Amino acid sequence: MEYSMRLVQKWICALGQALVSLENELTELDSKLGDGDLGLSMARGGEALCYTVENSRAETLDGLFLECAAAFNQAAPSTLGTLLSMGLRAAGKSLTGCTCLTEMQIVKLPRIMADEIAARGKARIGDKTILDALLPYAETLEAKYKEYGDLPRAAAAASAAATKGAQGTAGMSARIGRARWLGDRNSGYPDGGAVLCSRIAEFFSVAGAEAQE
């Protein structure tokens, strides 16, 4: 099955709206771990995604993703915002010339983003970052799609893995970023970036299932 560029645009805009809806949850969590600006930063990034998609003149998916990456980085110039924009850029480069998405391309995108974020942020599993949810998500999506050959089913399993990974960051001490300065004082709370990833995973699980109805 292939997904049209128009549908991808619709998904990106819906994702932007979802980021806006998460502002209060992420703000409350980040106030315990950092400076409390994660919710606002991601909400502004979400607004930028919607605006970019609605006004884009890109004719291919790589062009669209690169526009979204630039807009997100400008609107959400935090560490996580910058890393996410880099991940989006890497994902876009993998879609050069494409005007639709195949299921296999969709399955590969989380891994591409995770590898880019890990390389740029110099982070790994266990550092209490977004990767603690994103890497399990990418690995599970790949494995379950290979097993089932069914994207919505694989996405549901991957979403559960991301949620488990995010929940698992509670009890960890941050090793990088601002939160590391809090030491064990932040260990009782899950990482905001990991929670964000789990929420996005939930969004795509639902969106993918609805697209095939």
N, C-alpha and C positions, 0 to 999 in steps of 0.2 A: 504493500500500500504506500502511496505517495501523498504528501501533504503540501498543498499549494502555498505559494508565497503569501497569498492573501490570508490564508488560515494562520500562517506563522505570524504575520503582522497582528492578527487578532489576538493570538496567544500572548505576544509580547506586551500589547497594550493591557490585556487582562492581568498579566503578571505585574505590570507597573501599578495598577489599581490595587492589587493584593499587597504590594509593598507599602503603599500608603495606609492600608487598613491595619498593618502591623506596627504602626508608629508607637502607639501607647505601650504595647507589650514589650517591644524592643527597648524603648526608653527606660521602662521600669527595670528591666533586667540589666541594662548597661549601667544604670546608676549604681548598681551593686558591684560592678566589675571594672568600670572605666569612668569616663567623664559624662556619661549619660546622653551622648549625642547620636548614638547609633540609630535610634528610631527616626529622628528628624533627617539624618543623612540618607537613610534608605528610602524614606518617603519622598524626599526631593529627587532622588535618583529615579524612583518609580514614576514621578510626574514627568521627568525628562524623557523616560522611555515612551510614555504615551504621546507626548508632544512630537517626539522624533518620528515615531511610526506614522502618526496622522499627517505629518508634513513631509515625509520622505519621498524623494524622487528616484530612489535606488531601484534598479531593474533586476538586480540579482541579490541573493541572500548574503553573500559576502559583503556587498556594499551596504546593505541594511544593518548587518551586525556591526560593521565598523562605525557606522553613523551612531548606532545605539551605544557602543562602547565609549566613543568620544563624548557623547552627551551625558552619559552616566558619570564619567570621570569628572566632568566639569561641575555637575550638579551635586555630586557626593564625593568631595575631595578628601575623604578620610582614608585611613590605611586600607580598610576593608573595601571601600568604594573603589579605590585605585586597583586593588587586586582583582576585584570582580570585573572591572572594565578590561583589565589585561586578559582575563579569562575569556570574556566575550570577544575580544579581538582575535585571540588564538582560535576560538571556535569559528569565527567568520573566515579566517584564512583557510580553514579546512573545507570551506564551501565555495571556493572560487568558481564563479560562472554558473552556479546552481540557481535555478528558479523554483525548485521545489525540494522538499526533504524526503528522503527515503527512511524507512524504519531503521535500517542499519546505521545511517548517518546520525539519527537521533540517539541511538544507543551509544555511539562513540563520543558524542559531545561532552557529557559530564567528565569522562576521563581526560579529554583534551583540556578542559578548564581546570580540573584538579591538578594535572601535571604542571600547567602554567603557573597556577597560584602557588604550588609547592616550590617551584623553581624561583619565582620572583620573591616570595615571602620568606624563603629559606626555612620552611616549616615542614613538619611531618606528623604522622599519627601520634597522638599522645601529648602534643604540645598545647592542647586546649585551644584549638582554632576551628575554623570552618571545615578544615580537612577531616576532622574527626567524624563529621557527618557526610561530607562530600565524597570521600574515597570509598566508604562502605556503600554509598549510593551507587557510584559508578561501577564498582566491582559486582554488586548484586544485579544491577540492570544488565550488564554484559552476560553474566552467568545464567540468569533466569531467562533472558531472551534466547540464548543458545539452547536452553533446556526446553522451553515452552514454544518458542516461535510465535509468541503472542505478546505484543508490546504492552497493552493495558495490564495484563497479568504480571508481566515483568516489572512494570513501573510501580504497581501496588506493592510488590515484594521489596523493591528498592526503596520505596518511601518508608516502609517499616524499618528497613536497615538504617536509613538516615535518622529516623526518630530515635532508634536505639542508640546510635552513635552520639547524637546530641545529648540525650539523657545521660550517657556515660561520661560526659565532660564534667558533670557535677561530681565532685570528689577529687578532680584533678587540680593541680596547681599550674597556673599559666607559666609557660617557659619563654614566651616572646610577647612583644607588645606592651602596652601600658599596664595591663592587668597583672603582669609579673611582679610589679613593684608592691602589690598588695600581699604577695606571698600566700600563706595558707588562709588568709582572711577571705579570699575569693573562692576557695575550693568547694564550698557548699553549693555553689550556683553553677548552672550550665553556661557554656560559652554562648554569647549572643550571636556570633557568626554561625555556629553550628545549629543553633535553634532556627535562625533565619533559613539555613539550607534545608532543614527538615520541613519547614513551612512551605518553601518553594517546591520541595519534592511532593508534598501533599497536593499542591496546586496542579502540578503537571500530571499526577496520577489521575486526578478527576478530569482534567482537560483532555487527556489522551483517551480516556474511556468515553467521554461525551462525543469526541470526534468520530468514533467508530459506530456510534448508535445510528 
